[in-house]
Amino acid sequence: MNNQVSQINNFSMGKLTSLLVLMHNTEMVKEIEQELISRGCQYTVGKVGAMDLSKVVSAIETSAKTNNVINSNSYREVHALYHAILEAMQGVSRGTLQLGDILRTVGLTFSIVRGNIDFSGYNGEWISVFVYGTIGAPKKGFEHDALGFGFNHI
């Protein structure tokens, strides 16, 4: 285990959520997943591509429900996830939550992590969403990298 991986237990939930996506095709992802499991976190990783924001939101929400990260019958949990998704998508779209209407499309990998946070004033369950991929005109070669992060209490 290298020095970077040995420090992973000091990482925040947000950093682990981000690394889960950014390192998903590397050996390090196993260490990240082990750390999340040891903390009792629930998580999932998925992919979505669309020109419609509602399809992106739906794909991320469906993944959270299907993989038991949130309880689909709990309005509070669905609502917290929804706000974390929108916050993450604002980062991807530079604050303008429009895609197809202005001829933009996204191809994203996302992660959702739910866990307990225990630090001064912020105790309780939180959910974080990280998205990374491309955004641009719906034509190959006319896109660029983008990322976004959302974090909300449950």
HUPE-V367315 format. One record per residue. N is the residue number from 1. PSI is psi in whole degrees, -180 to 180 (* if undefined). Layout:
N,PSI ; N,PSI
//
This chain:
1,127 ; 2,171 ; 3,-37 ; 4,-44 ; 5,-37 ; 6,-19 ; 7,-4 ; 8,-28 ; 9,-12 ; 10,-4 ; 11,146 ; 12,165 ; 13,-38 ; 14,-43 ; 15,-41 ; 16,-38 ; 17,-43 ; 18,-47 ; 19,-30 ; 20,-38 ; 21,-49 ; 22,-28 ; 23,17 ; 24,-19 ; 25,24 ; 26,170 ; 27,-27 ; 28,-23 ; 29,-30 ; 30,-40 ; 31,-39 ; 32,-46 ; 33,-41 ; 34,-40 ; 35,-43 ; 36,-43 ; 37,-43 ; 38,-27 ; 39,-4 ; 40,21 ; 41,151 ; 42,141 ; 43,164 ; 44,158 ; 45,141 ; 46,-178 ; 47,150 ; 48,143 ; 49,133 ; 50,164 ; 51,2 ; 52,121 ; 53,-38 ; 54,-30 ; 55,-36 ; 56,-49 ; 57,-45 ; 58,-41 ; 59,-43 ; 60,-44 ; 61,-43 ; 62,-41 ; 63,-42 ; 64,-41 ; 65,-46 ; 66,-36 ; 67,15 ; 68,34 ; 69,-34 ; 70,159 ; 71,115 ; 72,-16 ; 73,-2 ; 74,110 ; 75,-41 ; 76,-44 ; 77,-44 ; 78,-41 ; 79,-42 ; 80,-43 ; 81,-43 ; 82,-46 ; 83,-37 ; 84,-39 ; 85,-49 ; 86,-40 ; 87,-43 ; 88,-41 ; 89,-26 ; 90,-35 ; 91,-44 ; 92,-43 ; 93,13 ; 94,39 ; 95,-17 ; 96,105 ; 97,61 ; 98,142 ; 99,-89 ; 100,-32 ; 101,-30 ; 102,30 ; 103,50 ; 104,145 ; 105,155 ; 106,149 ; 107,108 ; 108,147 ; 109,138 ; 110,156 ; 111,149 ; 112,128 ; 113,135 ; 114,131 ; 115,174 ; 116,136 ; 117,133 ; 118,83 ; 119,162 ; 120,110 ; 121,-6 ; 122,29 ; 123,147 ; 124,-172 ; 125,138 ; 126,159 ; 127,137 ; 128,146 ; 129,131 ; 130,134 ; 131,139 ; 132,139 ; 133,-140 ; 134,152 ; 135,145 ; 136,-169 ; 137,149 ; 138,56 ; 139,130 ; 140,130 ; 141,-5 ; 142,29 ; 143,167 ; 144,165 ; 145,148 ; 146,155 ; 147,160 ; 148,155 ; 149,136 ; 150,146 ; 151,127 ; 152,148 ; 153,152 ; 154,*
//
